Amino acid sequence: MIFNKTGTLENTGTKFNWRDYTTLIGFIALFLIATIMGWPYFLRSRNLITLLRQISYTGIIALGMTLIIISGGFDLSVGSMTAFAGGVAIFAMNTFGPDSGFGVLAAILTAIVFATFLGAFNGFLITKWKIAPFIATLGTMSIYRSLVIYFAQAGNIESVNQRYGRIGSGVFLGLPIPVWMFFAIAAVLHVFLNHTRTGRYLCAVGANEQVARFSAIKVNLIRFIPYVITGFTVGVSAMLWSSRLNSMNPSDCAGYELDAIAAVVIGGTPMTGGRGSIIGTVIGAIMLGIINNMLVLAGVSSYLQQAAKGVVIIVAVLLQYKK
């Protein structure tokens, strides 16, 4: 069942359509290619765990971005927002509890609450002031990045609490904590999107905003919620990233917005909105990680990695075109 362009539910039937499985097919094909090109190193558990750790930060952000794109929105500010929230979190810890567990708690709460506020501000600009999402978030991307550079005086914001670093670098049951957070948030948002009224409303608004409005759906509220959720996911990622380094540089997380959008698109969510998949985004994020990892193991120049990523994005969009 999907929402069509009239905003109503459409029964897709039971007829098999291979285009519905392009993300999974692409993942399997890419995994096999990476196994061959990176043999025998790619399949080693240490390499796979490292791969998952690397994609978890942008992957967490991509989960929130999925909801924004499904609702017909866009957010270019998530990279700058991550750096800003991470820097403010470390500053809060150094101020309120530089050598205590309270400081670590202050950093965690500050990162999540502050980033959620920034996400809500993006949503406010878009839903209340009616600024186009691309323009609004392009503006806040510059604002957030400039503020963190000024705030840090163009240098590192360093933590003086060694306990904080144990979060981002910690391991639980063989997997890094950021990976567990990635999967946990994905599970929650999957249920939210597919098994709640708000999730269905997101699809309806993204498919046809006018019809959704005629159906008594509070369109502005529904479009506002994904930006708040994305702010939350950004806050989690900012906390994990700043904890891993135990510091924050104003230039950190540049390009996160592109990787997050790429993961969403590769995962099968169309930029036109109206439908999408959290599980698809998880697979898309892992596919981006596999591409980078495969090229590194094969000795391909790092300058070509972005080109390979661009090719995969274009192919993913072309495969979705006739859906």
C-alpha positions as CSV (number, residue, x, y, z in Angstrom):
1,M,0.0,0.0,0.0
2,I,1.4,3.4,-1.0
3,F,0.0,7.0,-1.3
4,N,-0.4,8.0,-4.9
5,K,-0.3,11.6,-6.2
6,T,-4.0,12.1,-5.3
7,G,-3.1,11.6,-1.7
8,T,-5.1,8.3,-1.4
9,L,-4.0,4.8,-0.6
10,E,-3.3,2.7,-3.6
11,N,-3.2,-1.1,-3.5
12,T,0.0,-2.3,-5.3
13,G,-1.3,-5.9,-5.5
14,T,0.8,-9.0,-5.2
15,K,2.4,-8.9,-8.7
16,F,6.2,-9.0,-8.4
17,N,8.0,-5.8,-9.5
18,W,11.7,-6.0,-9.5
19,R,12.0,-2.2,-9.2
20,D,10.6,-2.5,-5.6
21,Y,13.8,-4.4,-4.7
22,T,16.4,-2.4,-6.5
23,T,18.0,-1.3,-3.3
24,L,18.3,-4.8,-2.0
25,I,19.6,-6.1,-5.3
26,G,22.1,-3.3,-5.5
27,F,23.3,-4.0,-2.0
28,I,23.9,-7.7,-2.7
29,A,25.7,-6.9,-6.0
30,L,27.9,-4.2,-4.4
31,F,28.7,-6.5,-1.4
32,L,29.8,-9.3,-3.8
33,I,31.9,-6.8,-5.9
34,A,33.5,-5.5,-2.7
35,T,34.3,-9.0,-1.5
36,I,36.1,-9.8,-4.7
37,M,38.0,-6.5,-5.0
38,G,38.9,-6.5,-1.3
39,W,39.6,-10.2,-0.8
40,P,40.4,-11.4,1.8
41,Y,40.4,-8.2,3.9
42,F,36.9,-7.0,3.2
43,L,35.1,-9.9,5.0
44,R,37.2,-9.7,8.1
45,S,35.2,-8.8,11.1
46,R,37.4,-5.9,12.1
47,N,37.0,-4.3,8.7
48,L,33.2,-4.8,8.7
49,I,32.9,-3.3,12.2
50,T,35.0,-0.4,11.2
51,L,32.8,0.2,8.2
52,L,29.7,0.2,10.3
53,R,31.2,2.6,12.8
54,Q,32.2,5.0,10.0
55,I,28.7,5.1,8.4
56,S,26.8,5.3,11.7
57,Y,27.3,9.1,12.2
58,T,25.9,10.1,8.9
59,G,23.5,7.2,8.9
60,I,21.8,8.4,12.1
61,I,21.3,11.8,10.5
62,A,20.0,10.2,7.3
63,L,17.3,8.5,9.3
64,G,15.8,11.9,10.2
65,M,16.5,13.2,6.7
66,T,14.3,10.3,5.3
67,L,11.3,11.7,7.1
68,I,12.0,15.2,5.8
69,I,12.2,14.1,2.2
70,I,9.1,11.9,2.5
71,S,7.2,14.9,3.7
72,G,8.4,16.9,0.7
73,G,11.1,18.9,2.5
74,F,14.9,19.2,2.4
75,D,17.7,20.1,4.8
76,L,21.1,21.3,3.9
77,S,22.1,22.4,7.3
78,V,22.7,19.1,9.1
79,G,26.5,19.0,8.7
80,S,26.9,22.5,10.2
81,M,24.3,21.7,12.8
82,T,26.2,18.7,13.9
83,A,29.5,20.6,14.4
84,F,27.6,23.4,16.2
85,A,25.8,21.1,18.6
86,G,29.0,19.1,19.3
87,G,31.0,22.2,20.1
88,V,28.3,23.6,22.4
89,A,28.0,20.2,24.2
90,I,31.7,20.1,25.0
91,F,31.6,23.7,26.1
92,A,28.7,22.9,28.5
93,M,30.6,19.9,29.9
94,N,33.8,21.9,30.5
95,T,31.7,24.6,32.2
96,F,29.4,22.6,34.4
97,G,31.3,19.4,35.2
98,P,34.8,19.2,33.7
99,D,35.9,16.2,35.9
100,S,32.6,14.5,36.8
101,G,29.9,12.3,35.5
102,F,27.5,15.3,35.7
103,G,29.6,17.0,33.0
104,V,29.2,14.0,30.7
105,L,25.5,14.0,31.3
106,A,25.4,17.8,30.6
107,A,27.2,17.3,27.3
108,I,24.8,14.5,26.2
109,L,21.7,16.5,27.1
110,T,23.1,19.7,25.6
111,A,24.0,18.1,22.3
112,I,20.5,16.5,21.9
113,V,18.4,19.4,23.2
114,F,20.4,22.1,21.4
115,A,20.3,20.3,18.0
116,T,16.6,19.6,18.4
117,F,16.1,23.3,18.9
118,L,18.1,24.1,15.8
119,G,16.0,21.6,13.8
120,A,12.8,23.1,15.2
121,F,14.1,26.5,14.1
122,N,14.6,25.2,10.5
123,G,11.0,23.8,10.6
124,F,9.7,27.2,11.9
125,L,11.3,29.1,9.0
126,I,9.7,26.6,6.5
127,T,6.3,26.2,8.0
128,K,5.5,29.5,9.6
129,W,7.5,32.0,7.4
130,K,6.9,29.9,4.2
131,I,10.5,30.0,3.1
132,A,11.4,27.2,0.6
133,P,13.3,24.4,2.4
134,F,16.3,24.7,0.1
135,I,16.7,28.4,0.7
136,A,15.9,28.2,4.5
137,T,18.4,25.4,5.2
138,L,21.0,26.9,2.9
139,G,20.9,30.0,5.0
140,T,21.0,28.2,8.4
141,M,23.8,26.0,7.1
142,S,25.9,29.2,6.7
143,I,24.7,30.6,10.0
144,Y,25.4,27.5,12.1
145,R,28.9,27.0,10.6
146,S,29.8,30.6,11.0
147,L,28.6,30.6,14.7
148,V,30.6,27.5,15.6
149,I,33.8,29.0,13.9
150,Y,33.3,32.2,15.9
151,F,32.4,30.3,19.1
152,A,35.6,28.2,18.8
153,Q,37.7,31.2,17.6
154,A,38.6,29.0,14.5
155,G,40.3,26.4,16.8
156,N,39.5,23.2,18.4
157,I,37.0,22.9,21.3
158,E,38.6,20.3,23.5
159,S,37.1,18.3,26.3
160,V,38.9,18.0,29.6
161,N,36.8,15.1,30.8
162,Q,38.2,11.7,29.7
163,R,35.0,10.0,30.6
164,Y,33.2,11.6,27.7
165,G,35.5,9.9,25.2
166,R,34.3,6.5,26.4
167,I,30.9,6.9,24.8
168,G,32.0,7.4,21.2
169,S,34.8,4.9,21.4
170,G,32.9,2.3,23.6
171,V,32.0,-1.2,22.5
172,F,29.0,-3.3,23.6
173,L,28.6,-7.0,22.7
174,G,31.3,-6.6,20.0
175,L,29.8,-3.6,18.2
176,P,30.7,0.1,18.7
177,I,28.1,2.1,20.6
178,P,27.4,4.4,17.6
179,V,26.4,1.3,15.6
180,W,24.0,0.2,18.3
181,M,22.5,3.8,18.3
182,F,22.1,3.8,14.6
183,F,20.2,0.5,14.6
184,A,18.1,1.4,17.6
185,I,17.0,4.8,16.2
186,A,16.3,3.1,12.8
187,A,14.0,0.6,14.5
188,V,12.1,3.3,16.3
189,L,11.6,5.5,13.3
190,H,10.7,2.5,11.2
191,V,7.8,1.8,13.6
192,F,7.0,5.6,13.6
193,L,6.8,5.8,9.8
194,N,4.9,2.6,9.1
195,H,2.7,2.1,12.2
196,T,1.5,5.5,13.4
197,R,-1.0,8.0,12.1
198,T,1.6,10.7,11.9
199,G,3.8,8.5,9.7
200,R,0.9,8.0,7.3
201,Y,0.2,11.7,7.3
202,L,3.9,12.4,6.4
203,C,3.4,10.3,3.3
204,A,0.1,12.0,2.5
205,V,1.5,15.5,2.8
206,G,4.6,14.6,0.7
207,A,2.4,13.0,-2.0
208,N,-0.1,15.9,-2.3
209,E,-0.1,18.7,0.2
210,Q,-3.3,20.2,-1.1
211,V,-5.3,17.0,-0.9
212,A,-3.9,16.4,2.6
213,R,-5.1,19.8,3.6
214,F,-8.6,19.1,2.3
215,S,-8.5,15.9,4.3
216,A,-8.2,17.9,7.5
217,I,-4.5,17.0,8.1
218,K,-2.6,19.8,9.9
219,V,-0.1,20.2,7.1
220,N,2.2,22.7,8.8
221,L,2.5,20.6,11.9
222,I,3.2,17.4,9.9
223,R,5.9,19.2,7.9
224,F,7.4,20.7,11.1
225,I,7.7,17.3,13.0
226,P,10.4,15.8,10.7
227,Y,12.7,18.8,11.2
228,V,12.4,18.4,15.0
229,I,13.2,14.6,14.7
230,T,16.1,15.3,12.4
231,G,17.4,17.8,14.9
232,F,17.3,15.0,17.5
233,T,19.2,12.6,15.2
234,V,21.7,15.3,14.5
235,G,22.1,15.8,18.3
236,V,22.8,12.1,18.8
237,S,25.3,12.1,16.0
238,A,27.0,15.3,17.4
239,M,27.3,13.7,20.8
240,L,28.8,10.5,19.4
241,W,31.2,12.2,17.1
242,S,32.5,14.8,19.6
243,S,32.8,12.0,22.2
244,R,34.8,9.8,19.8
245,L,37.3,12.6,19.3
246,N,36.9,14.2,22.7
247,S,37.0,17.5,20.9
248,M,35.2,19.4,18.1
249,N,36.7,21.3,15.2
250,P,34.5,23.9,13.4
251,S,35.3,22.2,10.1
252,D,34.2,18.8,11.3
253,C,31.1,17.1,9.7
254,A,31.4,19.1,6.4
255,G,29.6,17.2,3.7
256,Y,27.4,15.2,6.1
257,E,24.3,16.7,4.5
258,L,25.4,15.2,1.1
259,D,26.1,11.8,2.5
260,A,22.8,11.8,4.4
261,I,20.8,12.7,1.3
262,A,22.8,10.2,-0.8
263,A,21.9,7.4,1.7
264,V,18.2,8.4,1.6
265,V,18.2,8.4,-2.3
266,I,20.1,5.2,-2.7
267,G,17.8,3.6,-0.1
268,G,14.9,4.2,-2.5
269,T,13.2,7.3,-1.2
270,P,12.4,9.6,-4.1
271,M,13.2,13.3,-3.8
272,T,9.7,14.1,-4.9
273,G,8.4,12.8,-1.5
274,G,5.3,10.8,-0.7
275,R,6.9,7.5,0.1
276,G,10.1,6.1,1.5
277,S,11.7,3.5,3.7
278,I,13.8,3.7,6.9
279,I,15.2,0.2,6.2
280,G,16.1,1.4,2.7
281,T,18.0,4.3,4.2
282,V,19.9,1.9,6.5
283,I,20.9,-0.2,3.5
284,G,21.8,3.0,1.5
285,A,24.1,4.2,4.3
286,I,25.8,0.8,4.4
287,M,26.2,0.8,0.6
288,L,28.0,4.2,0.8
289,G,30.3,2.8,3.4
290,I,31.0,-0.3,1.3
291,I,31.9,1.9,-1.7
292,N,34.4,3.9,0.3
293,N,35.8,0.8,2.0
294,M,36.1,-1.1,-1.3
295,L,37.9,1.7,-3.1
296,V,40.4,2.1,-0.2
297,L,41.1,-1.7,-0.1
298,A,41.6,-1.7,-3.9
299,G,44.1,1.2,-3.7
300,V,41.9,3.6,-5.7
301,S,42.8,7.3,-5.3
302,S,40.7,9.0,-2.6
303,Y,39.9,11.7,-5.2
304,L,37.9,9.2,-7.2
305,Q,35.8,8.1,-4.2
306,Q,33.4,11.0,-4.5
307,A,33.0,10.3,-8.3
308,A,32.1,6.7,-7.5
309,K,29.6,7.8,-5.0
310,G,28.1,10.2,-7.5
311,V,27.7,7.4,-10.1
312,V,25.9,5.2,-7.6
313,I,23.5,8.1,-6.7
314,I,22.7,8.7,-10.4
315,V,22.1,5.0,-11.0
316,A,19.9,4.8,-8.0
317,V,17.7,7.6,-9.2
318,L,17.5,6.2,-12.7
319,L,16.3,2.8,-11.3
320,Q,13.6,4.6,-9.4
321,Y,12.5,6.7,-12.4
322,K,9.7,4.4,-13.7
323,K,8.5,3.2,-10.3
